[in-house]
Amino acid sequence: MASEVKQLATQTSKATEEISGRIQAVQGATEQAVAAIEHVDKTVGRINEIGSTIAAAVEEQGAATSEIARSVEQAASQTDLVAKSLARLLAAANDTNTSSCAVVGSASGLSDQAAVLKRQVDEFVARVAAA
């Protein structure tokens, strides 16, 4: 019986060593898995940072694009106002031209009437002086 106990003790010792080796292998694999997970975690963190940077840049671009669109709209509105003002100015210039032509025509007519009146006055004065 002592030899059986010794044999069982030897088998238990070998099984314990084998289990211990397997535990060490599992612990080594676990350490490698933890290191790989930490590496993946850091990579995901960097990807998140890059994504945040890209999102911020896209947001800034969107804001800049909105500002450009607002400026273009404002410039178009101002251009429309200038065009309307120029149209009113052209109409006023045409009205002024028409009025000027009328004044020149009236002045010419008055000049002709003044010449006729002067001639008639001269003739009247000559008749009165002769009488």
VOTI-951129 format. One record per atom (N, C-alpha, C): x, z, y; atom name. Coordinates in Angstrom, 3 decimals. Layout:
% residues N
X:Z:Y:CA
...
//
This chain:
% residues 131
0.806:0.000:-1.149:N
0.000:0.000:0.000:CA
0.876:0.000:1.249:C
1.963:0.586:1.211:N
2.872:0.619:2.341:CA
3.350:-0.782:2.658:C
3.549:-1.585:1.633:N
4.006:-2.935:1.894:CA
2.887:-3.758:2.514:C
1.647:-3.459:2.134:N
0.518:-4.166:2.724:CA
0.356:-3.777:4.195:C
0.555:-2.509:4.471:N
0.455:-2.031:5.854:CA
1.561:-2.663:6.675:C
2.753:-2.744:6.058:N
3.892:-3.338:6.753:CA
3.610:-4.808:6.997:C
3.071:-5.481:6.020:N
2.760:-6.894:6.143:CA
1.692:-7.094:7.223:C
0.656:-6.235:7.242:N
-0.379:-6.314:8.256:CA
0.209:-6.034:9.643:C
1.122:-5.106:9.718:N
1.767:-4.783:10.997:CA
2.573:-5.972:11.471:C
3.257:-6.665:10.539:N
4.057:-7.843:10.894:CA
3.139:-8.962:11.368:C
2.041:-9.147:10.640:N
1.090:-10.191:11.023:CA
0.469:-9.855:12.387:C
0.153:-8.597:12.593:N
-0.428:-8.174:13.872:CA
0.573:-8.389:14.991:C
1.829:-8.089:14.733:N
2.887:-8.263:15.725:CA
3.027:-9.736:16.078:C
3.012:-10.625:15.033:N
3.129:-12.077:15.280:CA
1.896:-12.584:16.050:C
0.713:-12.108:15.646:N
-0.514:-12.527:16.326:CA
-0.504:-12.066:17.777:C
-0.003:-10.835:17.985:N
0.090:-10.295:19.350:CA
1.044:-11.138:20.185:C
2.181:-11.530:19.591:N
3.155:-12.375:20.307:CA
2.539:-13.736:20.619:C
1.815:-14.286:19.637:N
1.179:-15.592:19.838:CA
0.125:-15.504:20.934:C
-0.684:-14.436:20.891:N
-1.705:-14.231:21.925:CA
-1.033:-14.036:23.281:C
0.048:-13.269:23.307:N
0.793:-13.025:24.543:CA
1.324:-14.343:25.099:C
1.839:-15.240:24.215:N
2.335:-16.556:24.659:CA
1.210:-17.410:25.226:C
0.072:-17.341:24.535:N
-1.078:-18.116:25.034:CA
-1.562:-17.574:26.376:C
-1.585:-16.253:26.501:N
-1.988:-15.646:27.779:CA
-1.033:-16.075:28.886:C
0.285:-16.080:28.588:N
1.271:-16.508:29.587:CA
1.049:-17.983:29.962:C
0.724:-18.830:28.953:N
0.461:-20.243:29.224:CA
-0.775:-20.400:30.100:C
-1.840:-19.628:29.797:N
-3.063:-19.667:30.603:CA
-2.758:-19.175:32.015:C
-1.946:-18.097:32.137:N
-1.591:-17.583:33.461:CA
-0.792:-18.628:34.237:C
0.123:-19.319:33.574:N
0.911:-20.379:34.234:CA
0.014:-21.514:34.698:C
-0.913:-21.924:33.806:N
-1.848:-22.988:34.172:CA
-2.748:-22.538:35.325:C
-3.159:-21.261:35.302:N
-4.003:-20.720:36.377:CA
-3.248:-20.729:37.695:C
-1.955:-20.343:37.655:N
-1.142:-20.356:38.884:CA
-1.016:-21.777:39.429:C
-0.824:-22.749:38.533:N
-0.734:-24.146:38.965:CA
-2.067:-24.613:39.542:C
-3.167:-24.207:38.915:N
-4.486:-24.584:39.418:CA
-4.731:-23.969:40.789:C
-4.341:-22.700:40.958:N
-4.496:-22.029:42.251:CA
-3.666:-22.751:43.313:C
-2.428:-23.130:42.966:N
-1.570:-23.850:43.918:CA
-2.198:-25.195:44.280:C
-2.743:-25.885:43.268:N
-3.383:-27.175:43.530:CA
-4.615:-26.994:44.402:C
-5.404:-25.959:44.137:N
-6.601:-25.685:44.941:CA
-6.208:-25.357:46.380:C
-5.149:-24.562:46.558:N
-4.677:-24.246:47.913:CA
-4.245:-25.519:48.634:C
-3.558:-26.421:47.903:N
-3.134:-27.696:48.490:CA
-4.363:-28.525:48.892:C
-5.352:-28.591:48.023:N
-6.590:-29.320:48.325:CA
-7.285:-28.679:49.521:C
-7.310:-27.354:49.559:N
-7.939:-26.640:50.674:CA
-7.245:-26.980:51.995:C
-5.915:-27.002:51.992:N
-5.173:-27.363:53.209:CA
-5.465:-28.812:53.604:C
-5.525:-29.691:52.609:N
-5.811:-31.101:52.889:CA
-7.209:-31.255:53.473:C
-8.175:-30.554:52.904:N
-9.550:-30.590:53.431:CA
-9.567:-30.044:54.854:C
-8.795:-28.996:55.109:N
-8.705:-28.437:56.468:CA
-8.156:-29.458:57.449:C
-7.100:-30.192:57.037:N
-6.537:-31.224:57.910:CA
-7.541:-32.346:58.138:C
-8.258:-32.716:57.075:N
-9.271:-33.767:57.209:CA
-10.362:-33.309:58.174:C
-10.758:-32.054:58.105:N
-11.759:-31.513:59.037:CA
-11.252:-31.559:60.473:C
-9.977:-31.205:60.661:N
-9.393:-31.259:62.005:CA
-9.402:-32.692:62.533:C
-9.005:-33.632:61.669:N
-8.981:-35.045:62.076:CA
-10.396:-35.514:62.387:C
-11.346:-35.120:61.535:N
-12.741:-35.487:61.777:CA
-13.251:-34.934:63.091:C
-12.888:-33.695:63.398:N
-13.301:-33.084:64.668:CA
-12.682:-33.825:65.846:C
-11.419:-34.197:65.700:N
-10.737:-34.946:66.765:CA
-11.416:-36.293:66.974:C
-11.741:-36.968:65.871:N
-12.411:-38.267:65.964:CA
-13.791:-38.093:66.597:C
-14.516:-37.072:66.187:N
-15.847:-36.822:66.754:CA
-15.761:-36.571:68.256:C
-14.750:-35.796:68.673:N
-14.583:-35.524:70.107:CA
-14.256:-36.814:70.855:C
-13.394:-37.646:70.261:N
-13.034:-38.913:70.904:CA
-14.249:-39.828:71.002:C
-15.057:-39.871:69.956:N
-16.265:-40.706:69.972:CA
-17.232:-40.188:71.032:C
-17.354:-38.876:71.141:N
-18.238:-38.295:72.151:CA
-17.749:-38.647:73.554:C
-16.431:-38.558:73.769:N
-15.872:-38.920:75.075:CA
-16.104:-40.401:75.361:C
-15.917:-41.245:74.329:N
-16.159:-42.668:74.509:CA
-17.619:-42.918:74.856:C
-18.507:-42.209:74.195:N
-19.933:-42.351:74.486:CA
-20.239:-41.963:75.918:C
-19.635:-40.867:76.371:N
-19.847:-40.425:77.753:CA
-19.291:-41.462:78.731:C
-18.106:-41.988:78.426:N
-17.509:-43.000:79.306:CA
-18.364:-44.261:79.335:C
-18.865:-44.651:78.175:N
-19.717:-45.841:78.103:CA
-20.999:-45.623:78.903:C
-21.575:-44.441:78.802:N
-22.782:-44.125:79.577:CA
-22.490:-44.182:81.072:C
-21.343:-43.663:81.467:N
-20.965:-43.681:82.885:CA
-20.760:-45.113:83.368:C
-20.123:-45.939:82.528:N
-19.920:-47.348:82.889:CA
-21.276:-48.040:83.027:C
-22.168:-47.796:82.081:N
-23.497:-48.413:82.135:CA
-24.243:-47.971:83.395:C
-24.133:-46.686:83.741:N
-24.785:-46.184:84.950:CA
-24.194:-46.856:86.191:C
-22.867:-46.998:86.216:N
-22.211:-47.638:87.362:CA
-22.609:-49.106:87.477:C
-22.695:-49.789:86.339:N
-23.094:-51.198:86.358:CA
-24.530:-51.327:86.860:C
-25.391:-50.429:86.389:N
-26.785:-50.449:86.827:CA
-26.870:-50.193:88.327:C
-26.087:-49.239:88.805:N
-26.089:-48.922:90.228:CA
-25.554:-50.114:91.036:C
-24.480:-50.760:90.541:N
-23.922:-51.924:91.238:CA
-24.945:-53.060:91.276:C
-25.664:-53.264:90.169:N
-26.682:-54.314:90.138:CA
-27.787:-54.002:91.142:C
-28.184:-52.738:91.218:N
-29.216:-52.332:92.166:CA
-28.748:-52.571:93.601:C
-27.508:-52.194:93.887:N
-26.965:-52.384:95.231:CA
-26.844:-53.874:95.557:C
-26.454:-54.672:94.559:N
-26.351:-56.120:94.766:CA
-27.717:-56.697:95.083:C
-28.748:-56.212:94.402:N
-30.115:-56.659:94.671:CA
-30.523:-56.300:96.099:C
-30.169:-55.081:96.527:N
-30.486:-54.667:97.901:CA
-29.778:-55.557:98.921:C
-28.508:-55.859:98.650:N
-27.746:-56.720:99.566:CA
-28.381:-58.112:99.618:C
-28.769:-58.636:98.439:N
-29.391:-59.962:98.405:CA
-30.692:-59.960:99.203:C
-31.513:-58.914:99.065:N
-32.761:-58.822:99.821:CA
-32.482:-58.704:101.318:C
-31.448:-57.934:101.676:N
-31.086:-57.793:103.090:CA
-30.617:-59.136:103.656:C
-29.840:-59.863:102.863:N
-29.378:-61.181:103.318:CA
-30.558:-62.138:103.489:C
-31.536:-62.057:102.601:N
-32.720:-62.909:102.725:CA
-33.475:-62.579:104.013:C
-33.614:-61.271:104.308:N
-34.288:-60.868:105.556:CA
-33.475:-61.333:106.770:C
-32.154:-61.234:106.686:N
-31.284:-61.666:107.777:CA
-31.416:-63.171:107.993:C
-31.465:-63.934:106.912:N
-31.631:-65.382:107.020:CA
-32.977:-65.717:107.656:C
-34.028:-65.012:107.254:N
-35.353:-65.237:107.840:CA
-35.329:-64.913:109.333:C
-34.672:-63.817:109.690:N
-34.576:-63.436:111.110:CA
-33.772:-64.478:111.884:C
-32.699:-64.986:111.271:N
-31.900:-66.022:111.938:CA
-32.725:-67.287:112.126:C
-33.538:-67.652:111.141:N
-34.416:-68.832:111.280:CA
-35.435:-68.612:112.384:C
-36.014:-67.393:112.431:N
-36.975:-67.073:113.497:CA
-36.301:-67.156:114.866:C
-35.085:-66.634:114.948:N
-34.336:-66.663:116.214:CA
-34.040:-68.102:116.609:C
-33.682:-68.942:115.645:N
-33.410:-70.356:115.921:CA
-34.664:-71.045:116.447:C
-35.795:-70.759:115.781:N
-37.065:-71.353:116.217:CA
-37.399:-70.901:117.641:C
-37.230:-69.619:117.893:N
-37.505:-69.091:119.249:CA
-36.556:-69.692:120.274:C
-35.292:-69.830:119.906:N
-34.305:-70.410:120.827:CA
-34.674:-71.850:121.160:C
-35.099:-72.600:120.146:N
-35.499:-73.990:120.392:CA
-36.704:-74.039:121.338:C
-37.632:-73.107:121.128:N
-38.809:-73.054:121.999:CA
-38.396:-72.716:123.424:C
-37.478:-71.772:123.597:N
-37.007:-71.379:124.932:CA
-36.295:-72.549:125.599:C
-35.440:-73.257:124.815:N
-34.730:-74.417:125.378:CA
-35.743:-75.489:125.798:C
-36.763:-75.711:124.958:N
-37.807:-76.698:125.310:CA
-38.550:-76.285:126.569:C
-38.896:-75.001:126.645:N
-39.592:-74.497:127.832:CA
-38.713:-74.621:129.064:C
-37.445:-74.276:128.911:N
-36.521:-74.362:130.052:CA
-36.368:-75.804:130.509:C
-36.320:-76.703:129.554:N
-36.209:-78.125:129.914:CA
-37.463:-78.577:130.642:C
-38.627:-78.156:130.129:N
-39.889:-78.502:130.787:CA
-39.948:-77.932:132.189:C
-39.526:-76.658:132.348:N
-39.514:-76.041:133.673:CA
-38.548:-76.762:134.600:C
-37.412:-77.179:134.048:N
-36.434:-77.899:134.868:CA
-37.040:-79.208:135.367:C
-37.749:-79.918:134.469:N
-38.396:-81.177:134.870:CA
-39.471:-80.911:135.934:C
-40.287:-79.866:135.719:N
-41.342:-79.526:136.677:CA
-40.735:-79.111:138.026:C
-39.599:-78.387:137.954:N
-38.938:-77.970:139.208:CA
-38.440:-79.190:139.972:C
-37.929:-80.198:139.260:N
-37.449:-81.423:139.926:CA
-38.614:-82.160:140.573:C
-39.744:-82.236:139.845:N
-40.926:-82.896:140.388:CA
-41.425:-82.130:141.619:C
-41.500:-80.784:141.495:N
-41.958:-79.960:142.596:CA
-41.026:-80.103:143.806:C
-39.721:-80.152:143.571:N
-38.760:-80.298:144.672:CA
-38.970:-81.626:145.372:C
-39.182:-82.669:144.583:N
-39.403:-83.984:145.159:CA
-40.701:-83.982:145.991:C
-41.762:-83.366:145.483:N
-43.033:-83.321:146.206:CA
-42.905:-82.496:147.491:C
-42.150:-81.364:147.392:N
-41.941:-80.533:148.584:CA
-41.146:-81.329:149.615:C
-40.123:-82.044:149.143:N
-39.309:-82.849:150.073:CA
-40.176:-83.914:150.755:C
-41.058:-84.553:149.967:N
-41.933:-85.572:150.545:CA
-42.916:-84.950:151.531:C
-43.450:-83.743:151.158:N
-44.377:-83.063:152.056:CA
-43.694:-82.670:153.352:C
-42.491:-82.137:153.231:N
-41.743:-81.708:154.425:CA
-41.436:-82.948:155.290:C
-41.125:-84.047:154.647:N
-40.813:-85.273:155.419:CA
-42.059:-85.765:156.140:C
-43.240:-85.670:155.516:N
-44.486:-86.111:156.150:CA
-44.854:-85.180:157.299:C
-44.639:-83.904:157.113:N
-44.983:-82.941:158.166:CA
-44.014:-83.180:159.335:C
-42.782:-83.414:159.066:N
-41.801:-83.627:160.135:CA
-42.099:-84.943:160.865:C
-42.593:-85.920:160.163:N
-42.907:-87.214:160.791:CA
-44.206:-87.137:161.590:C
-45.059:-86.247:161.308:N
-46.332:-86.187:161.990:CA
-46.249:-85.442:163.236:C
//
